[in-house]
Amino acid sequence: MLREPAVAGAFYPADPEDLRRLVARLLAEVPEERAAPPRAVVAPHAGYVYSGPVAAYAFKALSPLAGARPVVWLLGPAHYVAFEGISTGPFTAWATPLGEVPVATDRVARLLAMGPPFVELAEPHLPEHSLEVELPFLQMVLGALSLVPLLFGITDPIAAAPRIREALEPGDLIVVSTDLSHYHADEVARRIDAQTLDRALHLDAEGILESEACGRHPWAALTAIARELGWQPRLLAYATSGDTSGDRRRVVGYAALRYDAP
């Protein structure tokens, strides 16, 4: 089954050349950094006009993995369909205007064999943007990759974290999709987001769960995994939608982080 794009033409351009030019420009605006590739990144998932400049920092960090064909564990929150568990979906590939990304079906099958919280529901994925909007960046930076798509519904992410960690293999990459606070005045949002980021940088998975980040469940799972494996987080970029829209009355916060092995 092919998961067709749900938000092409809304969150990002539907025309392949327009999309390619936009992502290339956003990535080119991020300074080059000489560093080994991270084990995980966190990126925002709003429309590219709002969060693209911050998201580019997370994905530019993956540049050393270009051509490595990594398995990418893409974790995000369900915004539209309520369900219990963590859904892989039944798909064998995900489509964007830039082409198809194959699902690592053997890895997905291994997760589903573990039973709950892992489920195979398609419905939560069909309208969802949180995973989809990260794919064009991954395609542009990595070239070839395969995907383990995990959409978080009602679940205990810290309890699920050891099971995800058990399924990771050397060379796998985790990408968590989340925005931060929503619809506060800019100065309020920045205070709230500073507290959330402090919790993230101190690997406080339980604190992340108490935050306003819409992707707090997948982010908490990553944080618990990082805490167990000794991965160290680093903040790469932070902004609010007010920085791109100019409207600072009701903003959404965005951050890019990387997690490095010791």
N, C-alpha and C positions, 0 to 999 in steps of 0.2 A: 504494500500500500504506500502511495506517495502522499505526503502531507503537503498540500498546496499552500502557497502564501496567503495569509489572511490580511496583512496590513501593508503590502506593497502598494505604493501610491498614496499612502496616508502617513505612516511613520517614516518612510524612506522612499526614494524614487522607484517607480515601477519599470522605467526604461533602463535596460542594462548599462548602456553607456553613461547615462546621467548618474546612475548609482556608482558605477566604477570611478568616475571622475570625482564624485563627492567624497567617497571613502578614501581615495588616494590623496585628495587635498587635506582631509582631516588628519590622516596619518603623517603627511609631510610636515604639518605644523607642530608635531611633537618632536622635541629635541632627541637626537640620537643618544643612546646610553649604552656604554660597554658593560654588559653584565651577562651572567649565565641566565638561561631561560628560567622563569619561575615555575613552581609546581602548580600554582593556581593564581587566578586573577578575579577581581570583582569589578563589574562594569555596570553602568546604568542602562536603562532600556526605554527611555522616552523617545519621542521623535528626534531624528538626527539633528534637526535645526536647533533643538534645545540641548540635548545631552551628548550629541556627537563629539564635540571637542573634548569632553572629559572621557568618554568611552574610548576615544582614540589612544589615550595614554595607556589604558589597560592592554589594548590589543597590540600597540607598538612594542610592548614588552615581550610579546611572543615572537617577534621577528627572527630570533635565532633558531626557531623551530621550523622555519620555512623549508619545505621539502622533506621533513621528517615523517610525514603522514601520521601524526599522533591520533590517539583516541581521545576525544574531548568529551568529558562529562559536563554537560550543560544543565545547570540547575537554576530553576526559576519558580516564581510563585504563580498560582492560578488566580486570575483576576475576575473571571466571568462565570465559571461553573464550579459550584461547591461539590466536593467529594472527599471521601476519607482515603488517606494514604498518599503514596507518591506514584504518579503514573508515568510509565515509560511510553505509553501509546503503542499501537499495533503496527506502526509504520516501518517500512524498510528503507525509506529515504525521505529527506526533507528538501523541498524545492524553494529556491529564491530566484529573482531575475538573473542571477549570475550562474545558475545551474543547480544541479542536485548534489546534496550531501548524503552519502550512504550512512545508514544506522549500523552500528556494530552489533548485529543481531545476536551474535554468540554471547556478548556481554549482557545484553538485555535479557536473554533467555536465562542466564545464570542468576540474575537478580530476581526474575519472576519465580524461579524455582525455590527461592528462599521463602516465598509467601509474603504475607503482609509485613510491612506496609506497602510493598511493591505490587502495583496493579497495572493493567494493560488498557485502561479506559482511553478511548479516542476522543470522546466528547469534550473534555476539558481543554484539549490541545487545539481543537479546530478554530476557535475564535481568538486564541491567546497570542499576545505579542511578546511576552517576556523572553521567550527563547528565540523566537524568529528574528527579532531585530539584531541579535548578536551574530547571526550567521553570515551576513555579507562581510562584516569585518573579519571573521574567521577565514572566510574563503579568500579574501584579498591578501591577508597576511600569511596564512599557512599554505595556500594552494590546496593540496589534497589533505583530507582528514576524514575520520569517521566519528560518529556521534553516539553518545549515550544520553538521550534526552530525558530529564527527570523533572516533572512538574509537581510541585508540592501543594497538596491540599491540606486537609485537617489531619495532622500527624504530630508525633513527638520527634522533631528532627535530631535531637541529641541522642535519643535512643536508636535512631536509624543510622547515625554516623558510623558506628563500628562496622555495620554491615556493608556500607559503601566503601569504607576503608579496606575491608577484607577483599572486596572485589577489584580494587585498584591494582594495576600492574605497572612495572617500571616504564617510564616514558609517558604515562597517561597524564592528562592535564585536566584540571577542574576550572570551569568558568561559572561564576555565580552572577546572576542577573538580578539587580535590585536598584531601586531608587531609594532615597532617604526620606526626610520628612515631606509632608504634602500640605500646601495651601496655607502656610503661615506667611506673615510679613517677613521680608528678607532677613531682618536682623534677628527675629525670633527663630527662624529656620536655622540660621547659622549657629545659634547657641545650642539648639536641640541636636543638630548634626554633629557638632563638636563632641558632645557627650557620647553619641553613638560611635563615632570614629575612635574615641578614646577606649571604649569597651572593645572594639574590634582589634585595636593595636595591642591591647593587653590580653587578647585571646579569651575574652569573657563571653563564652557562648551563651550562658544564661542571661547575661546583660543584653546581648543582641536581641534575644527573644522579647525583651521588654521595650524595645525601641519602636520608633514609628516607621522604620524601613519596611516597605511592602514585601520585600524579599527576605524578611528576617528569618523565616524558617530555613530556606536553603543556606543562607549566610551563617546561621547558627550551626548547621551541620558541617559546613566547611570549617568553621572556627573550632569545633570540637575535634575534627580530624587533624587540623593544624596543631592544636594543642597536644594531641597524642603523639604526633610525629615530629614535633619540634620545629615545624615550619614557622618562619618569622615574617609577619606582615609589615608592609611599608606603604604609606600613603603616597600615591603618585600625583593625584590632582583632585581638587574639589571646586565646585561651583554651584550656583543655583540657576534656575531658569531665568531669573532676573538678569543674569550676566549676559544672556543671549537675546532675550526678548525686550529688555529694558523696563519691564513691568515688575516692580519689586513689592507690589501689594500682596500678592498670593503666589508663592513660588514653590517649586519642588527642588529638593537637594539632590546633587549627584556627586559620586565619588568613584575614583579608580584606585584600586589597591593591587599589590602583588604579594605573593607568599613564596618565600624561598626556603629551600631545604638547608639544614645546617651544614 
